[in-house]
Each structure stands twice: as C-alpha cells, then as structure tokens.
Amino acid sequence: MLVRLPGVYPAQYDSWALVEALKQETLGPDSRVLDLCAGTGVLSVCAAKQGAGRVTAVDVSRRAFATTWINTRPHRRSVRVVRGDLTEPVRSERFDLVVSNPPYVPAENDRVPVSGIARSWDAGKDGRAVLDRICLQVPDVLKAGGVLLLVQSTLSGIEKSGAMLEEQGLRVDVVSRVDVPFGPVLAARRDMLTQRGVIAMGQRSEELVVLRAVK
Ligand SMILES: C[S@@+](CC[C@H](N)C(=O)[O-])C[C@H]1O[C@@H](n2cnc3c(N)ncnc32)[C@H](O)[C@@H]1O
C-alpha cells in the first residue's frame, strides 16, 4: 500500500507494466538502480524489494519527492531520494539499471507544465518533450551492459525512442505491449488527437509499450 500526496501520479497501467518488466531483471546487493520520474516511488520500492543494493529515485516535483521519501522509508538503507530534473542530479554516476515512466501524453501545445499533476503526463504536442531528453541523457549514466526500461504510449513515437537509443549504440527490444482504455486525460483529447491524425476516428484505447535498451 503506497501513500500518495495530492498532486502525485497514482500508480496505474503504465506503472504496473514497468513493475512487471522490472521483475524480470536480476538485481543484487551490487546493483545500482536509477528510478527517473519516481512519482509515488512504486518502482524504487519494487527494485529495493528485489534486492537492489542502491536505488536512487529522482523526481522534479516537491510532492512526488516527499511521497517517494515516505514510501521508501522501509527500504531507507538502500533507497536515496533526490529532487531534480531528470539525470542532472546524478550525471557523474553510473547505473546498472534505469527505469522510467515519464510524461508522454500529447498535449494541446508545447508548453510543458512546471507545476500541478499535469506535469506527470503533459509532454508537448508530440508527447516527446521528456522522452527525447531521456533517450539522449540516459545512455551517459548507464554502465557498459547497463539496461534502460522505459514505458511509453504508441501515441508518442516508439520508433523515435528506439532510433534515438540505437543511434547511441544501445540494443533495443520491445519487452511488453498492453492495450489500455483511454483515461480521462486522453478521453478529453480525443477530438484534438483525431484531427491531428494521431488516433483513428472512434479510437478509445492506446497501446503502452515497454522498451528494454542495453548499452
Ligand atoms: C507518469 S508519472 C510516473 C510516476 C511513477 N514512476 C509511476 O510509474 O507511477 C511521471 C513523473 O515524472 C515527474 N517528472 C516530470 N518531469 C520531470 C523531470 N524533468 N525530471 C524529473 N521528474 C519529472 C512527474 O513529477 C511525475 O511524478
């Protein structure tokens, strides 16, 4: 059971897809894990329970930072919680595994929110404002042989994420796909996304994909 302060993203389909992928990884006392965009800290808790010796959770939101801090207290010997922008606070460190469930929902415009719960999902018109930065930054903080597990929607360009990571020498596979009904945010954007040609007329679900990229 996770605590969640108001304004923090509740763990849901995308979080669980990543939890399942994380459970397939082998972690031990020497494993260094980075949870980028931690939210409630659900993935940090999962990594700690799986035996990772050193987990770092990063989120830009004060409320998410506090929520992750509370939820990871039982694992405080192995989890460190940091507030900051993506890999900026850990750029001199190297990790065996990076897990990330970033904002990836196509928004009305390219202004990325700087506060409020919409910061958890809004990611510019193409949904890639944070994804592009992750695909550029994460290879630099992975050890050789390190793994990135990244969840996103097919509405925000799986091929582009794969191509960006491969360009930097990573080997990329899709390890899971799940079709989920539109939540309230996408349901409210159906007309806009249909007009842009991002979804088909009458479409009511999106596909979530977990990418696994190895350096
Ligand atoms: C979709 S939620 C994921 C939360 C959690 N990992 C999960 O799977 O349930 C995305 C999170 O990214 C955080 N975030 C957005 N932009 C960020 C940035 N530039 N750097 C770090 N965290 C960011 C938000 O505050 C939010 O908590």
The ligand as a MOL file (V3000), in Angstrom:
LIG
                    3D

  0  0  0     0  0            999 V3000
M  V30 BEGIN CTAB
M  V30 COUNTS 27 29 0 0 0
M  V30 BEGIN ATOM
M  V30 1 C 3.8210 9.2690 -15.1900 0
M  V30 2 S 4.4690 9.8310 -13.6350 0 CHG=1
M  V30 3 C 5.2950 8.3240 -13.1640 0
M  V30 4 C 5.3480 8.0670 -11.6750 0
M  V30 5 C 5.8560 6.6810 -11.2530 0
M  V30 6 N 7.2040 6.4070 -11.7300 0
M  V30 7 C 4.9220 5.5920 -11.7290 0
M  V30 8 O 5.3540 4.7800 -12.5690 0
M  V30 9 O 3.7870 5.5240 -11.2460 0 CHG=-1
M  V30 10 C 5.7610 10.9250 -14.1860 0
M  V30 11 C 6.5540 11.6230 -13.0920 0
M  V30 12 O 7.5800 12.3830 -13.7490 0
M  V30 13 C 7.8520 13.5420 -12.9980 0
M  V30 14 N 8.5850 14.4690 -13.8790 0
M  V30 15 C 8.0960 15.2330 -14.8920 0
M  V30 16 N 9.0860 15.9290 -15.4940 0
M  V30 17 C 10.2460 15.5870 -14.8480 0
M  V30 18 C 11.6080 15.9800 -14.9920 0
M  V30 19 N 12.0040 16.8440 -15.9440 0
M  V30 20 N 12.5310 15.4520 -14.1480 0
M  V30 21 C 12.1590 14.5710 -13.1760 0
M  V30 22 N 10.8810 14.1720 -12.9790 0
M  V30 23 C 9.9290 14.6580 -13.8170 0
M  V30 24 C 6.4870 13.9930 -12.5290 0
M  V30 25 O 6.5750 14.8520 -11.4200 0
M  V30 26 C 5.8070 12.6220 -12.2230 0
M  V30 27 O 5.9590 12.3040 -10.8610 0
M  V30 END ATOM
M  V30 BEGIN BOND
M  V30 1 1 1 2
M  V30 2 1 2 3
M  V30 3 1 2 10
M  V30 4 1 3 4
M  V30 5 1 4 5
M  V30 6 1 5 6
M  V30 7 1 5 7
M  V30 8 2 7 8
M  V30 9 1 7 9
M  V30 10 1 10 11
M  V30 11 1 11 12
M  V30 12 1 11 26
M  V30 13 1 12 13
M  V30 14 1 13 14
M  V30 15 1 13 24
M  V30 16 1 14 15
M  V30 17 1 14 23
M  V30 18 2 15 16
M  V30 19 1 16 17
M  V30 20 1 17 18
M  V30 21 2 17 23
M  V30 22 1 18 19
M  V30 23 2 18 20
M  V30 24 1 20 21
M  V30 25 2 21 22
M  V30 26 1 22 23
M  V30 27 1 24 25
M  V30 28 1 24 26
M  V30 29 1 26 27
M  V30 END BOND
M  V30 END CTAB
M  END
